[in-house]
Amino acid sequence: MGLHAFFVFDAFTEFFSALTAIFVAYYSLRAYKILEDSRMVALNLGFSVLGVGMLVHGAIKVRIALAVLSGVPVPPARRLPLVRLGYTLAFATELAAYALILLATIKRPPSMETTLLPPLAAPLLEYDFRSEALLAVLALLIAVKAGIGYSQGESRLAGLVSLGFALLSASHFLLVFGGPLKLISADVARLLGFACLLWMVIRVSRVGA
């Protein structure tokens, strides 16, 4: 499988992951109306922002992928200005989403928000290892926090949250190390992570149906 094939797979997987994230946002709002839990609001806002950022990034990559499939010569997509701009937007929205969800579940000093924002003066490279490592750590912190709640009997659904963010963290960590096969594994892990979160909010929303 050539590098172009890996890019095409990555492009379409990210696009579908973005759609899944938007569904998570929709159902988490419905879940909030049932539970009246502020964490569902954070999940709604976070995944609304994340979904839009990933949707733009995915749409840019799908457009390039379609050109690749049609045989149009395409330079290395990773360094194309439009792809870099799309990745910068996706990274910024993922960072905002994870930080919002994490901060909604813990007590923190007011200055903590500013420490989570790296310089974004220039567009980042596609799946830059520094940005992916930061996102991986934030997702892992959310997974651990939800896992602690699950172990203390807070809610069975907290287990799905923990598993979902653990998969998202694994997805980002895989991208830190790079390589085409790790890219596919990261795409699959991300999609499964979103699917866990989607299943969780759907189950909550059906309780009050």
Secondary structure as a PSIPRED ss2 file (coil, helix, strand):
# PSIPRED VFORMAT (PSIPRED V4.0)

   1 M C   1.000  0.000  0.000
   2 G C   1.000  0.000  0.000
   3 L H   0.000  1.000  0.000
   4 H H   0.000  1.000  0.000
   5 A H   0.000  1.000  0.000
   6 F H   0.000  1.000  0.000
   7 F H   0.000  1.000  0.000
   8 V H   0.000  1.000  0.000
   9 F H   0.000  1.000  0.000
  10 D H   0.000  1.000  0.000
  11 A H   0.000  1.000  0.000
  12 F H   0.000  1.000  0.000
  13 T H   0.000  1.000  0.000
  14 E H   0.000  1.000  0.000
  15 F H   0.000  1.000  0.000
  16 F H   0.000  1.000  0.000
  17 S H   0.000  1.000  0.000
  18 A H   0.000  1.000  0.000
  19 L H   0.000  1.000  0.000
  20 T H   0.000  1.000  0.000
  21 A H   0.000  1.000  0.000
  22 I H   0.000  1.000  0.000
  23 F H   0.000  1.000  0.000
  24 V H   0.000  1.000  0.000
  25 A H   0.000  1.000  0.000
  26 Y H   0.000  1.000  0.000
  27 Y H   0.000  1.000  0.000
  28 S H   0.000  1.000  0.000
  29 L H   0.000  1.000  0.000
  30 R H   0.000  1.000  0.000
  31 A H   0.000  1.000  0.000
  32 Y H   0.000  1.000  0.000
  33 K H   0.000  1.000  0.000
  34 I H   0.000  1.000  0.000
  35 L H   0.000  1.000  0.000
  36 E C   1.000  0.000  0.000
  37 D C   1.000  0.000  0.000
  38 S H   0.000  1.000  0.000
  39 R H   0.000  1.000  0.000
  40 M H   0.000  1.000  0.000
  41 V H   0.000  1.000  0.000
  42 A H   0.000  1.000  0.000
  43 L H   0.000  1.000  0.000
  44 N H   0.000  1.000  0.000
  45 L H   0.000  1.000  0.000
  46 G H   0.000  1.000  0.000
  47 F H   0.000  1.000  0.000
  48 S H   0.000  1.000  0.000
  49 V H   0.000  1.000  0.000
  50 L H   0.000  1.000  0.000
  51 G H   0.000  1.000  0.000
  52 V H   0.000  1.000  0.000
  53 G H   0.000  1.000  0.000
  54 M H   0.000  1.000  0.000
  55 L H   0.000  1.000  0.000
  56 V H   0.000  1.000  0.000
  57 H H   0.000  1.000  0.000
  58 G H   0.000  1.000  0.000
  59 A H   0.000  1.000  0.000
  60 I H   0.000  1.000  0.000
  61 K H   0.000  1.000  0.000
  62 V H   0.000  1.000  0.000
  63 R H   0.000  1.000  0.000
  64 I H   0.000  1.000  0.000
  65 A H   0.000  1.000  0.000
  66 L H   0.000  1.000  0.000
  67 A H   0.000  1.000  0.000
  68 V H   0.000  1.000  0.000
  69 L H   0.000  1.000  0.000
  70 S C   1.000  0.000  0.000
  71 G C   1.000  0.000  0.000
  72 V C   1.000  0.000  0.000
  73 P C   1.000  0.000  0.000
  74 V C   1.000  0.000  0.000
  75 P C   1.000  0.000  0.000
  76 P C   1.000  0.000  0.000
  77 A H   0.000  1.000  0.000
  78 R H   0.000  1.000  0.000
  79 R H   0.000  1.000  0.000
  80 L C   1.000  0.000  0.000
  81 P H   0.000  1.000  0.000
  82 L H   0.000  1.000  0.000
  83 V H   0.000  1.000  0.000
  84 R H   0.000  1.000  0.000
  85 L H   0.000  1.000  0.000
  86 G H   0.000  1.000  0.000
  87 Y H   0.000  1.000  0.000
  88 T H   0.000  1.000  0.000
  89 L H   0.000  1.000  0.000
  90 A H   0.000  1.000  0.000
  91 F H   0.000  1.000  0.000
  92 A H   0.000  1.000  0.000
  93 T H   0.000  1.000  0.000
  94 E H   0.000  1.000  0.000
  95 L H   0.000  1.000  0.000
  96 A H   0.000  1.000  0.000
  97 A H   0.000  1.000  0.000
  98 Y H   0.000  1.000  0.000
  99 A H   0.000  1.000  0.000
 100 L H   0.000  1.000  0.000
 101 I H   0.000  1.000  0.000
 102 L H   0.000  1.000  0.000
 103 L H   0.000  1.000  0.000
 104 A C   1.000  0.000  0.000
 105 T C   1.000  0.000  0.000
 106 I C   1.000  0.000  0.000
 107 K C   1.000  0.000  0.000
 108 R C   1.000  0.000  0.000
 109 P C   1.000  0.000  0.000
 110 P C   1.000  0.000  0.000
 111 S C   1.000  0.000  0.000
 112 M H   0.000  1.000  0.000
 113 E H   0.000  1.000  0.000
 114 T H   0.000  1.000  0.000
 115 T H   0.000  1.000  0.000
 116 L C   1.000  0.000  0.000
 117 L C   1.000  0.000  0.000
 118 P C   1.000  0.000  0.000
 119 P C   1.000  0.000  0.000
 120 L C   1.000  0.000  0.000
 121 A C   1.000  0.000  0.000
 122 A C   1.000  0.000  0.000
 123 P C   1.000  0.000  0.000
 124 L C   1.000  0.000  0.000
 125 L C   1.000  0.000  0.000
 126 E C   1.000  0.000  0.000
 127 Y C   1.000  0.000  0.000
 128 D C   1.000  0.000  0.000
 129 F H   0.000  1.000  0.000
 130 R H   0.000  1.000  0.000
 131 S H   0.000  1.000  0.000
 132 E H   0.000  1.000  0.000
 133 A H   0.000  1.000  0.000
 134 L H   0.000  1.000  0.000
 135 L H   0.000  1.000  0.000
 136 A H   0.000  1.000  0.000
 137 V H   0.000  1.000  0.000
 138 L H   0.000  1.000  0.000
 139 A H   0.000  1.000  0.000
 140 L H   0.000  1.000  0.000
 141 L H   0.000  1.000  0.000
 142 I H   0.000  1.000  0.000
 143 A H   0.000  1.000  0.000
 144 V H   0.000  1.000  0.000
 145 K H   0.000  1.000  0.000
 146 A H   0.000  1.000  0.000
 147 G H   0.000  1.000  0.000
 148 I H   0.000  1.000  0.000
 149 G H   0.000  1.000  0.000
 150 Y H   0.000  1.000  0.000
 151 S H   0.000  1.000  0.000
 152 Q C   1.000  0.000  0.000
 153 G C   1.000  0.000  0.000
 154 E C   1.000  0.000  0.000
 155 S C   1.000  0.000  0.000
 156 R C   1.000  0.000  0.000
 157 L H   0.000  1.000  0.000
 158 A H   0.000  1.000  0.000
 159 G H   0.000  1.000  0.000
 160 L H   0.000  1.000  0.000
 161 V H   0.000  1.000  0.000
 162 S H   0.000  1.000  0.000
 163 L H   0.000  1.000  0.000
 164 G H   0.000  1.000  0.000
 165 F H   0.000  1.000  0.000
 166 A H   0.000  1.000  0.000
 167 L H   0.000  1.000  0.000
 168 L H   0.000  1.000  0.000
 169 S H   0.000  1.000  0.000
 170 A H   0.000  1.000  0.000
 171 S H   0.000  1.000  0.000
 172 H H   0.000  1.000  0.000
 173 F H   0.000  1.000  0.000
 174 L H   0.000  1.000  0.000
 175 L H   0.000  1.000  0.000
 176 V H   0.000  1.000  0.000
 177 F H   0.000  1.000  0.000
 178 G C   1.000  0.000  0.000
 179 G C   1.000  0.000  0.000
 180 P H   0.000  1.000  0.000
 181 L H   0.000  1.000  0.000
 182 K H   0.000  1.000  0.000
 183 L H   0.000  1.000  0.000
 184 I H   0.000  1.000  0.000
 185 S H   0.000  1.000  0.000
 186 A H   0.000  1.000  0.000
 187 D H   0.000  1.000  0.000
 188 V H   0.000  1.000  0.000
 189 A H   0.000  1.000  0.000
 190 R H   0.000  1.000  0.000
 191 L H   0.000  1.000  0.000
 192 L H   0.000  1.000  0.000
 193 G H   0.000  1.000  0.000
 194 F H   0.000  1.000  0.000
 195 A H   0.000  1.000  0.000
 196 C H   0.000  1.000  0.000
 197 L H   0.000  1.000  0.000
 198 L H   0.000  1.000  0.000
 199 W H   0.000  1.000  0.000
 200 M H   0.000  1.000  0.000
 201 V H   0.000  1.000  0.000
 202 I H   0.000  1.000  0.000
 203 R H   0.000  1.000  0.000
 204 V H   0.000  1.000  0.000
 205 S H   0.000  1.000  0.000
 206 R H   0.000  1.000  0.000
 207 V H   0.000  1.000  0.000
 208 G C   1.000  0.000  0.000
 209 A C   1.000  0.000  0.000
